[in-house]
Amino acid sequence: MLEIKNISKKFGRFSITDICLNIENEDYYILLGASGAGKSVLLEIIAGLIKPDSGSIILNGNDITSMPVEKRKTGLIFQSPAIFPHLTVKQNIAFPLKHPKSKSSQVQIEKLSEQMNIKHLLSQKPAILSGGELQRLALARALAAEPVMLLLDEPFSAVDTPMKAELRGMLRQLNKQGLPILHVTHDFEEAIALASTMAIIENGVIIQTGSANDILTNPKSGFAAGFTGEHNFFKAIIEGNNARILSGHHAPTQEIKLNDNFESGPANILIKSKYVIISVDEPNISTVNNLKGIISSISPSREGFEVCVSGEIDLFARITRESLEKMNLKTGLPAWACFKASSVDVIR
């Protein structure tokens, strides 16, 4: 089990602040964030490459915060694997072993190369290997050191799409065999495919943890909501059964009706685009939120099309091709974005 307790580190204008995570032995833990969010810094702190300003790292009951890299028993794999170009595949795998030429080491090398499907490449130099083969070699070499946890930093970024599925399968299998994994990525699909537990990091702060389903259905930031394909996520001030959307200058603008009285104060508002109805005529329907604007964009989506109506705020709706053609929707056309009060999720 890995316990990360109040880890902080400042780099000039950027910092990670009071990071706390608990990673169980059976976890495939995904840390999801945009580039520059701080996820790689945290990984390097855990691995021992960067010293934190404060906080502690406990691995299987042992405080490893000040422990040298080589004694931590964590296998770190970067997005560009640090493979020794002058050594063969076999020699690279053997590098962490104390007695690489012993019979037991040779058996271990054979086993790992077979497990990673690179046995046929043992005599080759890394220069001829593909991105996927290099990552499998990096995995084999990391596993040769018998780590108690794997730390993966964007491991699929240089791998072709067909190879990603194979690597995911290998990592899932390692996790099922009892190896906990902490995997950082900015790729939501990758996260969904692998995560047993997820955390979202934004601007050096953990803003949400939970299962992939928790984060999909109840995102607590615009960043997380954007990963789910939802754009109607707003910061707001709640006043009873009203929400006043905050503009970029943090001034209230558009008012949204809610279906209940909520505790007053700041909150996040999510309006799923599947619940937004587009109308080119003044609405005469049961929706209480009818926002007038101009159609600013029409984009193809998996379900049909995504239409944005821009007024005081931008609201996105998902519609079918049939609806698009029936209403003859075009950019620049005046329109209403309509939704019920019950379609508004208040997230705190």
URNORKA-V746150 format. One record per pair of residues at least 4 apart in sequence whose ideal C-beta (glycine too) atoms are under 8 Angstrom apart, sorted by the first residue. I is the first residue (numbers start at 1). J is the second residue. D is the distance in Angstrom with one decimal. If there is no record, write none. Layout:
((I/J/D) (I/J/D))
This chain:
((1/22/7.1) (1/23/6.7) (1/24/5.7) (1/25/5.7) (1/58/7.9) (1/59/7.7) (1/60/6.2) (1/61/7.8) (1/180/7.7) (2/21/7.4) (2/22/7.4) (2/23/4.2) (2/46/7.3) (2/57/7.3) (2/58/7.2) (2/59/5.4) (2/60/8.0) (2/149/6.1) (2/180/6.9) (2/182/7.0) (3/21/7.7) (3/22/5.6) (3/23/7.9) (3/56/7.9) (3/57/7.4) (3/58/4.1) (3/59/7.9) (4/19/5.7) (4/20/6.1) (4/21/4.4) (4/22/7.6) (4/23/7.9) (4/42/7.6) (4/46/7.0) (4/55/7.3) (4/57/5.9) (5/20/6.0) (5/55/5.6) (5/56/4.8) (5/57/7.5) (5/58/6.9) (6/18/5.0) (6/19/7.3) (6/20/6.1) (6/54/6.6) (6/55/4.2) (6/56/7.4) (7/16/6.8) (7/18/7.5) (7/19/4.3) (7/20/7.7) (7/42/6.9) (7/45/6.1) (7/52/5.0) (7/54/7.4) (7/55/3.6) (7/56/7.6) (7/57/7.0) (8/15/6.7) (8/16/6.3) (8/17/5.2) (8/18/5.9) (8/19/7.3) (8/52/6.4) (8/53/5.2) (8/54/4.8) (8/55/5.8) (9/15/6.4) (9/16/5.3) (9/41/6.4) (9/45/6.4) (9/50/6.6) (9/52/5.0) (9/53/5.2) (10/14/7.6) (10/15/4.1) (10/53/6.0) (11/15/6.6) (11/41/7.6) (14/36/7.6) (14/38/7.3) (14/204/6.4) (15/204/5.3) (16/38/4.3) (16/41/5.8) (16/42/6.0) (16/201/7.9) (16/204/4.0) (16/205/7.5) (17/204/5.5) (17/205/5.5) (18/55/7.6) (18/205/7.6) (19/42/5.9) (19/55/7.1) (19/201/7.8) (19/205/7.8) (19/206/5.8) (20/206/7.0) (21/29/7.4) (21/31/7.8) (21/199/6.1) (21/206/7.0) (21/209/7.4) (23/27/4.9) (23/29/4.7) (23/149/7.7) (23/180/5.8) (23/182/5.9) (23/197/7.6) (24/180/6.9) (24/197/7.9) (25/178/6.9) (25/180/5.2) (26/175/7.6) (26/178/7.5) (26/180/7.0) (26/196/7.3) (27/175/7.9) (27/180/5.3) (27/181/7.3) (27/196/5.4) (27/197/5.4) (28/171/7.5) (28/172/7.2) (28/175/4.6) (28/180/7.7) (28/181/5.0) (28/183/7.0) (28/194/5.4) (28/195/6.1) (28/196/4.7) (28/197/7.6) (29/180/7.2) (29/181/6.7) (29/182/4.9) (29/183/7.0) (29/195/7.2) (29/196/7.1) (29/197/5.1) (29/198/7.4) (29/199/7.3) (30/183/5.3) (30/184/7.7) (30/185/6.5) (30/190/7.9) (30/191/4.4) (30/194/6.2) (30/195/3.9) (30/197/7.4) (30/198/4.7) (30/199/7.5) (30/212/7.9) (31/39/4.9) (31/42/7.0) (31/43/7.6) (31/182/6.6) (31/183/7.2) (31/184/4.5) (31/185/7.6) (31/198/7.7) (31/199/5.3) (31/201/5.9) (32/39/7.7) (32/184/7.8) (32/185/6.2) (32/186/7.0) (32/188/6.8) (32/191/4.9) (32/198/5.9) (32/199/7.1) (32/200/5.4) (32/201/7.2) (32/227/7.3) (33/37/3.2) (33/38/6.9) (33/39/4.6) (33/184/7.4) (33/186/6.4) (33/200/6.5) (33/201/4.0) (33/202/6.2) (33/223/7.8) (34/186/5.6) (34/202/7.3) (34/223/6.6) (35/186/6.0) (37/186/8.0) (37/201/4.8) (37/202/5.6) (37/203/6.6) (37/204/7.0) (38/42/6.0) (38/201/5.6) (38/203/7.4) (38/204/4.1) (38/205/8.0) (39/43/6.6) (39/184/4.0) (39/185/8.0) (39/201/5.3) (40/44/6.3) (40/153/5.4) (40/154/7.6) (40/184/6.2) (41/45/6.5) (41/50/6.5) (41/204/8.0) (42/46/6.6) (42/184/7.5) (42/201/7.3) (43/47/6.3) (43/76/7.1) (43/151/5.3) (43/153/5.3) (43/182/7.0) (43/184/5.5) (44/49/4.1) (44/50/4.6) (44/76/7.8) (45/49/7.5) (45/50/4.8) (45/51/7.5) (45/52/5.2) (45/57/7.3) (46/57/5.9) (46/74/6.6) (46/151/6.1) (46/182/7.1) (47/69/6.4) (47/72/6.7) (47/74/5.5) (47/76/4.3) (47/151/5.6) (48/64/7.4) (48/67/6.5) (48/68/6.4) (48/69/3.9) (48/72/5.3) (48/74/7.8) (49/69/6.5) (49/76/7.7) (51/66/7.8) (52/57/7.9) (52/65/7.0) (55/65/7.4) (56/63/5.9) (56/65/4.8) (57/63/7.2) (57/64/5.3) (57/65/4.9) (58/62/6.8) (58/63/5.7) (58/64/7.3) (59/64/5.0) (59/72/7.0) (59/73/7.3) (59/74/7.3) (59/148/6.8) (59/149/6.8) (60/148/6.2) (62/67/8.0) (63/67/7.8) (64/71/7.8) (64/72/5.2) (67/71/5.1) (67/72/5.5) (68/72/7.5) (73/145/7.6) (73/146/7.4) (73/147/5.3) (73/148/4.6) (73/149/7.4) (74/147/5.5) (74/148/7.2) (74/149/5.1) (74/150/7.5) (74/151/5.4) (75/142/3.3) (75/143/6.7) (75/145/6.2) (75/147/3.6) (75/149/7.3) (75/150/4.9) (75/151/6.7) (76/142/7.3) (76/151/4.5) (76/153/7.2) (77/81/6.2) (77/135/7.2) (77/138/4.9) (77/139/6.5) (77/142/5.7) (77/150/7.1) (77/151/7.2) (77/152/5.2) (77/153/6.8) (77/155/5.5) (78/82/6.2) (78/138/8.0) (78/153/5.0) (78/154/7.7) (78/155/7.9) (79/153/5.6) (79/154/3.7) (79/155/6.3) (79/157/4.4) (79/158/6.3) (80/158/6.3) (81/134/5.1) (81/135/5.8) (81/137/6.9) (81/138/3.5) (82/138/7.6) (83/92/5.7) (83/126/4.6) (83/134/5.9) (83/137/6.0) (83/138/6.4) (83/141/7.7) (84/91/7.4) (84/92/5.6) (84/95/6.9) (84/126/7.5) (85/125/6.9) (85/126/5.4) (85/127/6.3) (86/125/7.7) (87/91/3.7) (87/92/5.0) (87/95/7.1) (87/125/7.6) (87/126/7.7) (88/92/7.0) (88/122/6.8) (88/123/5.7) (88/124/6.4) (88/125/6.0) (89/93/6.6) (89/113/7.2) (89/118/6.1) (89/121/4.8) (89/122/5.1) (89/123/7.2) (89/124/5.5) (89/125/7.8) (89/126/7.0) (89/129/7.5) (89/137/5.7) (90/94/6.2) (90/109/6.1) (90/113/7.4) (90/122/4.2) (90/123/6.7) (91/95/6.7) (91/100/7.9) (92/126/7.0) (92/137/5.9) (92/140/8.0) (92/141/5.4) (93/109/5.1) (93/112/5.9) (93/113/6.4) (93/137/7.1) (93/140/4.9) (93/141/5.2) (93/144/5.5) (94/100/3.7) (94/105/6.4) (94/109/5.7) (94/144/7.1) (95/100/7.5) (95/141/6.3) (95/144/7.6) (96/141/6.5) (96/142/8.0) (96/144/4.9) (96/145/3.9) (97/105/4.7) (97/108/7.1) (97/109/7.8) (97/144/5.8) (99/104/7.7) (99/105/5.6) (100/105/5.1) (100/109/7.9) (101/105/6.7) (101/106/7.4) (102/106/7.0) (103/107/6.5) (104/108/6.4) (105/109/6.3) (106/110/6.5) (107/111/6.3) (108/112/6.2) (108/144/6.5) (109/113/6.1) (109/122/7.7) (109/144/7.3) (110/114/6.3) (110/119/7.0) (111/115/6.2) (112/116/6.2) (112/140/4.3) (112/143/5.6) (112/144/6.0) (113/118/5.1) (113/119/4.3) (113/121/7.7) (113/122/5.7) (113/140/6.0) (114/119/4.8) (115/140/7.3) (115/143/7.8) (115/170/7.7) (116/136/4.2) (116/137/7.1) (116/139/5.6) (116/140/4.4) (116/170/6.8) (117/136/6.4) (117/166/7.6) (117/170/8.0) (118/122/7.3) (118/133/6.1) (118/136/5.2) (118/137/5.9) (118/140/6.6) (121/129/6.7) (121/133/6.5) (121/137/7.8) (124/128/5.6) (124/129/6.9) (126/134/6.4) (126/137/6.9) (129/133/3.9) (129/134/4.9) (129/137/6.7) (130/134/7.0) (130/160/7.2) (130/163/7.2) (131/135/6.6) (131/158/4.3) (131/159/4.7) (131/160/6.5) (131/163/7.2) (132/136/6.5) (132/159/4.8) (132/160/6.3) (132/163/3.2) (132/164/7.8) (132/166/7.0) (132/167/6.3) (133/137/6.4) (134/138/6.4) (134/158/7.8) (135/139/6.4) (135/155/5.8) (135/156/7.5) (135/158/7.6) (135/159/5.9) (135/167/6.1) (136/140/6.4) (136/167/7.0) (136/170/7.2) (137/141/6.3) (138/142/6.3) (138/155/8.0) (139/143/6.2) (139/170/6.9) (139/171/8.0) (139/174/8.0) (140/144/6.5) (141/145/7.7) (142/147/6.2) (142/150/6.6) (143/147/7.1) (143/174/7.7) (147/179/7.6) (148/179/8.0) (148/180/7.7) (149/179/7.2) (149/180/5.0) (149/181/7.2) (149/182/6.7) (150/171/7.9) (150/174/7.1) (150/179/6.0) (150/180/7.5) (150/181/4.6) (150/182/7.3) (150/183/7.9) (151/181/8.0) (151/182/5.3) (152/171/7.6) (152/181/6.5) (152/182/7.1) (152/183/4.2) (152/184/6.9) (153/184/5.5) (154/184/6.5) (154/185/5.8) (154/186/7.3) (155/159/7.6) (155/167/7.2) (155/183/7.1) (156/164/5.0) (156/167/6.4) (156/168/7.9) (156/185/7.6) (156/187/7.3) (156/190/6.2) (159/163/4.9) (159/164/5.4) (159/167/6.4) (160/164/7.3) (161/165/7.9) (162/166/7.6) (163/167/6.1) (164/168/6.1) (164/190/7.7) (165/169/6.5) (166/170/6.6) (167/171/6.4) (168/172/6.2) (168/190/7.8) (168/193/5.8) (168/194/6.1) (169/173/6.4) (170/174/6.5) (171/175/6.4) (171/181/6.4) (171/183/7.6) (171/194/6.7) (172/176/6.3) (172/194/6.8) (173/177/6.4) (174/179/4.7) (174/181/7.1) (175/179/5.9) (175/180/7.2) (175/181/5.3) (175/196/7.9) (183/194/6.5) (185/190/5.0) (185/191/5.8) (187/191/6.6) (188/192/6.3) (188/227/3.9) (188/228/7.5) (189/193/6.3) (190/194/6.5) (191/195/5.2) (191/198/6.0) (191/212/6.7) (191/227/8.0) (192/212/5.2) (192/216/7.7) (195/211/7.6) (195/212/4.9) (196/211/7.5) (197/209/7.1) (197/210/7.3) (197/211/6.4) (198/209/6.9) (198/210/6.6) (198/211/6.9) (198/212/5.6) (198/215/5.7) (199/206/5.3) (199/208/7.0) (199/209/4.4) (200/206/7.1) (200/207/5.2) (200/208/4.5) (200/209/7.6) (200/215/6.6) (200/220/7.6) (200/221/6.6) (200/223/6.7) (200/224/5.1) (201/205/6.9) (201/206/5.5) (201/207/7.2) (202/207/5.1) (202/221/6.0) (202/223/5.2) (207/220/6.0) (207/221/5.2) (207/223/7.8) (207/224/7.5) (208/215/6.0) (208/219/7.3) (208/220/4.5) (208/221/6.8) (208/224/6.0) (210/214/3.2) (210/215/5.7) (210/218/7.9) (211/215/7.3) (212/216/6.1) (213/217/6.1) (214/218/5.9) (215/219/6.0) (215/224/5.7) (215/227/8.0) (215/228/7.8) (216/228/5.3) (218/345/7.6) (218/347/6.4) (219/224/3.6) (219/225/4.1) (219/227/7.6) (219/228/6.1) (219/230/7.2) (219/233/7.0) (219/270/6.7) (219/347/7.2) (220/224/6.2) (220/268/6.5) (220/347/5.6) (221/225/6.8) (221/233/7.6) (221/268/7.2) (222/226/6.1) (222/233/4.4) (222/234/7.9) (222/268/7.9) (223/227/7.2) (224/228/7.1) (225/230/4.5) (225/231/7.5) (225/233/3.9) (225/270/6.0) (226/230/7.0) (226/231/6.8) (226/233/7.4) (229/273/7.9) (229/301/8.0) (230/270/6.5) (230/272/6.0) (230/273/6.3) (231/273/6.9) (231/308/7.9) (231/314/7.4) (231/316/4.6) (232/270/6.6) (232/271/4.0) (232/272/7.0) (232/273/5.9) (232/276/7.0) (232/315/5.8) (232/316/5.7) (233/268/6.6) (233/269/7.1) (233/270/5.2) (234/245/4.7) (234/246/7.1) (234/268/7.1) (234/269/4.6) (234/313/6.7) (235/245/7.5) (235/246/4.6) (235/250/7.9) (235/266/7.0) (235/267/7.9) (235/268/6.1) (235/269/7.7) (236/243/4.2) (236/244/6.0) (236/245/5.2) (236/246/6.1) (236/256/7.2) (236/266/7.3) (236/267/5.7) (236/268/7.1) (236/269/4.6) (237/243/7.2) (237/244/4.9) (237/246/6.7) (237/252/5.9) (237/264/7.8) (237/265/7.1) (237/266/6.0) (237/267/7.7) (238/242/7.4) (238/243/5.4) (238/258/7.6) (238/262/4.8) (238/263/6.9) (238/264/5.5) (238/265/6.0) (238/266/7.5) (238/267/5.0) (238/346/6.7) (239/243/7.7) (239/244/6.8) (239/264/5.5) (240/261/5.0) (240/262/7.3) (240/264/6.9) (241/257/6.6) (241/258/4.6) (241/259/7.3) (241/260/6.3) (241/261/5.0) (241/262/7.2) (241/341/7.5) (242/255/5.7) (242/256/7.0) (242/257/6.4) (242/258/6.5) (243/255/7.2) (243/256/4.4) (243/258/5.8) (243/267/7.1) (243/269/5.3) (243/344/7.0) (243/346/7.1) (244/252/3.7) (244/253/7.2) (244/254/7.4) (244/255/5.4) (244/256/7.7) (245/252/7.0) (245/253/5.4) (245/254/4.5) (245/255/7.6) (245/256/6.5) (245/269/6.8) (245/312/7.6) (245/313/5.5) (246/250/5.2) (246/251/6.8) (246/252/6.2) (246/253/7.3) (247/251/5.1) (247/252/7.7) (247/253/4.8) (253/312/4.9) (253/313/6.7) (254/291/6.7) (254/311/7.5) (254/312/4.3) (254/313/4.8) (256/269/6.4) (256/271/7.8) (256/289/5.8) (256/344/6.0) (257/288/4.6) (257/289/5.4) (257/341/4.7) (257/344/7.8) (258/262/6.3) (258/341/5.5) (258/344/5.6) (258/346/6.7) (259/340/7.4) (259/341/3.9) (259/342/4.4) (259/344/7.1) (262/267/7.2) (262/346/5.5) (267/346/5.2) (267/347/6.6) (267/348/5.1) (268/346/7.5) (268/347/4.2) (268/348/7.1) (269/344/6.1) (269/345/7.2) (269/346/6.4) (269/347/7.4) (270/344/7.6) (270/345/4.3) (270/347/5.9) (271/275/6.6) (271/276/6.4) (271/315/7.1) (271/339/5.8) (271/343/6.0) (271/344/5.6) (271/345/7.4) (272/276/7.8) (272/343/6.9) (272/345/7.5) (273/306/6.8) (273/316/4.6) (273/317/5.5) (273/318/4.8) (274/303/7.8) (274/318/5.4) (275/339/5.3) (275/340/7.1) (275/343/3.8) (276/315/5.9) (276/316/6.8) (276/317/3.7) (276/318/7.7) (276/337/5.4) (276/338/7.0) (276/339/4.9) (276/343/7.7) (277/283/8.0) (277/285/7.2) (277/287/6.6) (277/317/6.8) (277/337/7.6) (277/338/4.4) (277/339/6.7) (278/307/5.6) (278/309/6.8) (278/317/5.0) (278/319/6.1) (278/323/7.5) (278/327/6.9) (278/329/6.9) (278/335/5.7) (278/336/7.3) (278/337/6.4) (278/338/7.6) (279/283/5.0) (279/285/7.6) (279/290/7.8) (279/335/6.6) (279/336/4.5) (279/338/5.8) (280/327/5.4) (280/328/7.9) (280/329/7.2) (280/333/6.6) (280/334/7.3) (280/335/5.3) (280/336/7.8) (281/336/8.0) (282/336/7.0) (283/287/6.4) (283/290/4.5) (283/336/5.3) (283/338/5.1) (285/338/6.5) (286/340/6.9) (287/338/4.1) (287/339/5.7) (287/340/5.2) (288/340/6.7) (288/341/5.2) (289/338/6.7) (289/339/5.1) (289/340/7.2) (289/341/6.6) (289/344/7.5) (290/336/5.2) (290/337/7.7) (290/338/4.7) (291/309/7.0) (291/311/5.4) (291/312/7.4) (291/313/7.3) (291/315/6.1) (291/336/6.5) (291/337/4.9) (291/338/7.5) (292/311/5.7) (292/334/7.1) (292/335/7.7) (292/336/5.4) (293/309/4.3) (293/310/4.9) (293/311/3.0) (293/312/7.8) (293/315/7.4) (293/334/7.6) (293/335/6.7) (293/336/7.7) (293/337/6.7) (294/309/7.0) (294/310/5.6) (294/311/7.4) (294/332/6.3) (294/333/7.1) (294/334/5.9) (294/335/7.1) (295/307/6.1) (295/308/7.0) (295/309/5.9) (295/310/7.8) (295/329/6.1) (295/330/6.8) (295/331/5.4) (295/332/6.7) (295/333/4.9) (295/334/7.9) (295/335/5.2) (296/308/5.0) (296/309/7.2) (296/310/4.0) (296/314/7.1) (296/331/6.4) (297/306/7.9) (297/307/7.4) (297/308/4.5) (297/331/6.4) (298/305/5.7) (298/306/7.5) (298/307/5.3) (298/308/7.8) (298/324/7.1) (298/329/6.3) (298/330/7.5) (298/331/6.1) (299/305/6.6) (299/306/4.8) (299/308/8.0) (300/304/7.8) (300/305/6.0) (300/306/7.8) (301/305/6.0) (301/306/4.5) (301/318/6.1) (303/318/5.1) (303/320/7.2) (304/318/6.6) (304/319/5.7) (304/320/4.2) (304/321/5.2) (304/323/7.5) (304/324/7.1) (305/318/7.3) (305/319/5.6) (305/320/7.6) (305/321/6.6) (305/324/5.2) (306/316/5.6) (306/317/7.3) (306/318/5.6) (307/316/7.0) (307/317/5.1) (307/318/7.9) (307/319/6.0) (307/324/7.6) (307/329/6.3) (307/335/7.9) (308/314/5.5) (308/315/7.1) (308/316/5.2) (309/314/7.3) (309/315/5.1) (309/316/8.0) (309/317/7.2) (309/335/5.3) (309/336/7.2) (309/337/4.1) (310/314/5.0) (311/315/7.6) (311/337/7.7) (315/337/3.9) (317/337/6.1) (319/323/4.3) (319/324/5.8) (319/329/7.9) (320/324/7.0) (321/325/6.3) (322/326/6.0) (323/327/6.2) (324/329/5.2) (329/333/6.2) (329/335/7.3) (339/343/4.5) (339/344/7.3) (340/344/8.0))
